[in-house]
C-alpha cells in the first residue's frame, strides 16, 4: 500500500502542475489580447502619421504662390485679370431617362 507521504506528494505535484498550466494559459491569453491592442494602435498611428504628412505637404504647397493662387481659385472663385471663367450648372433631371 502506498504511504500517505507519496500520495500527498503526488497530489501537490498535480496541484502545482494545474496551477502552472492555468497561469501559463492565462498569460498567453493576455499576450494575445495585448498584441491585438498594439496592432490596432499601430494602425491608428500609421494612419495619423500619413494624415500629418499630407497636411504638412498641403501647408508647404499653400505657402507658395502657386498654392495661394490655387486656394484663391478653388475657395474664393478668384481669377487672373483677363481670364474667362465658365460656370457649369447641373439642373435636376436634365439628362434623359436612359443616361441617369
C-alpha positions in Angstrom: 0.0 0.0 0.0 1.2 3.5 -0.8 2.3 5.6 2.0 0.4 8.7 2.8 3.5 10.8 2.1 3.7 9.6 -1.5 0.0 10.3 -2.1 0.4 13.8 -0.6 3.5 14.5 -2.8 1.7 13.3 -5.9 -1.3 15.5 -5.0 0.9 18.5 -4.5 2.7 17.9 -7.8 -0.6 17.6 -9.7 -1.8 20.8 -8.0 1.4 22.6 -8.9 1.1 21.4 -12.5 -2.5 22.5 -12.7 -1.7 26.0 -11.2 1.3 26.4 -13.6 -0.7 25.3 -16.6 -3.6 27.6 -15.8 -1.3 30.6 -15.2 0.6 29.8 -18.5 -2.8 29.7 -20.4 -3.9 33.0 -18.8 -0.6 34.7 -19.6 -0.8 33.5 -23.3 -4.4 34.9 -23.4 -3.2 38.2 -22.0 -0.3 38.4 -24.5 -2.6 37.7 -27.4 -5.0 40.4 -26.3 -2.2 42.9 -25.8 -0.8 42.0 -29.2 -4.2 42.8 -30.8 -4.3 46.1 -29.0 -0.8 47.0 -30.1 -1.6 46.2 -33.7 -4.8 48.3 -33.6 -2.9 51.2 -32.0 -0.1 50.8 -34.6 -2.7 51.0 -37.4 -4.1 54.2 -35.9 -0.6 55.6 -35.5 0.3 54.9 -39.1 -2.9 56.5 -40.4 -2.4 59.5 -38.2 1.2 59.8 -39.5 0.0 59.7 -43.0 -2.6 62.4 -42.3 0.1 64.6 -40.7 2.4 64.1 -43.7 -0.4 65.0 -46.1 -1.2 68.1 -44.0 2.4 69.1 -43.9 2.6 68.8 -47.7 -0.5 71.0 -48.0 1.0 73.6 -45.7 4.1 73.6 -47.8 2.1 73.8 -51.0 -0.2 76.6 -49.8 2.9 78.5 -48.6 4.0 79.0 -52.3 2.5 81.5 -54.7 1.1 78.6 -56.8 -0.6 77.3 -53.7 -2.1 80.6 -52.9 -3.4 81.0 -56.5 -4.9 77.5 -56.3 -6.6 78.3 -53.0 -7.9 81.6 -54.3 -9.4 80.0 -57.4 -10.8 77.0 -55.6 -12.4 78.5 -52.5 -12.9 82.2 -53.3 -13.6 81.9 -57.1 -11.0 84.5 -57.9 -9.3 84.7 -61.3 -6.4 86.5 -63.0 -7.2 89.7 -64.9 -8.4 89.0 -68.4 -9.2 85.3 -67.6 -12.6 84.0 -68.6 -14.4 81.9 -66.0 -17.1 79.5 -67.1 -19.6 78.2 -64.5 -21.3 74.9 -65.4 -24.5 74.3 -63.6 -26.3 70.9 -63.5 -30.1 71.0 -63.2 -32.0 68.2 -61.7 -33.4 65.7 -64.2 -31.7 67.4 -67.1 -30.4 64.1 -68.6 -32.7 61.8 -70.5 -34.1 58.8 -68.5 -31.6 56.3 -70.0 -28.5 58.2 -69.1 -29.1 58.9 -65.4 
